[in-house]
Amino acid sequence: MSSSDPPTTTPALSGGRITTADDVSAERVEIAQEKAAVLREALPWITRFHGQTVVIKYGGNAMVDQQLKRSFAADVALLHFVGLKPVIVHGGGPQISELAGKLGVESSFVDGLRVTDQAMMDVVRMALLGQVNPEVVGLVQEAGAPAVGVAGTDAGLLQVNPATSPGGVDLGLVGEVERVDTTYLDEQLADGFLPVVATIGRDADGVERNVNADVAAGAIAAALGASKLVYLTDVPGLYLDFGDPEKQALVSEVSVDRLERMLADDELHTGMRPKVRSITAAIRDGLPQAHILDGRVLHAVLIEIFTDEGVGTMVTPSVSAPQPRTAPGVQTRPTAPRAGSTTGSAAGVRP
């Protein structure tokens, strides 16, 4: 290159910092600005929920896919470090079924609830306490948060009665939550820990019983006075006319009254019924809102809590006067009603 040729310009990076304004670095600046905008959008929500408890029922494909497992653990660790108090409640349906198959123990279900004899109860204990809980705790700890494993039998956390199905069928060693003693969880949260709860309870006779994780999550959320209850599932949310391609529609927002009518009219898919029953009970006990999210979507929990749009289906106590899903100081533009909404809520604007 002669002395008369113009100098070429290349991005000069020091420690990954952008030090020029050429096309390459300008693109990087735009990407960085987009990231900063996301953080800025999250700030009002972080402020709003700082110090508040969020109960997350962890289940579905998010529990078996390696990428989703690590992503979920990192997301929950983030919630912890920005000042929320997450509590993870998990079952372990796939793991229980897999272990039962290996051990030759037959699995059967009634109304979406696992029938549990003594042999199955042994499998449940091994899967939840020996496999799933330690793994979840380990992943969250790897992400940097001080997770601690908790069994529902610890310090009388989940006190249960023998349960039957909604149709009155005996389910064996299945427990219906009678009372939640949050003393131990309160202590863990006050000490800065992130509890991970395995859903095994104990009845008045000291017998351990399998507790449906959906039901347990709702009961724990209500007892803790949580601000949110989040369910991770393998579907985008709650559907009307699920299974009919021509009629089914995703519900963006629904009231607890409407959910109870859907239950009574047998409009819900079998696997969704325990979730809906637990949500309605928790909201009747004072829970402000619950969310059914697609756990197959990376960062679904963060999107729901820290963005203006939200995802999945939100359940509220009443929709007579819905409030925009807007943190203090955040303005939103009115938009057209969202397809599938039963309330007329605006698309992307949820309380």
Protein Blocks (a to p, Z undefined) as FASTA:
>chain_A
ZZkbccddddddeehiafbfbfklmmmmmmmmmmmmmmmmmmmmmmmmgoiacddddehj
llmmmklmmmmmmmmmmmmmnopacddddddfkmmmmmmmmnopacddeehiacddfklm
mmmmmmmmmmmmmmmmmmmmmnopacddddfkgghlaacdddddfkopaebjadcdfbdc
fklmmmmmmnopacddddddddfkopacdddfklmmmmmmmmnopabdcdddfbfbdceh
ihiaklgccdfbdcfklmmmmmmnopacfklmmmmmmmmmmmmnopabdcdddfkbghkl
mmmmmpmnogajdddfbfkbccddddehiacddddddehianlpaehiaZZ
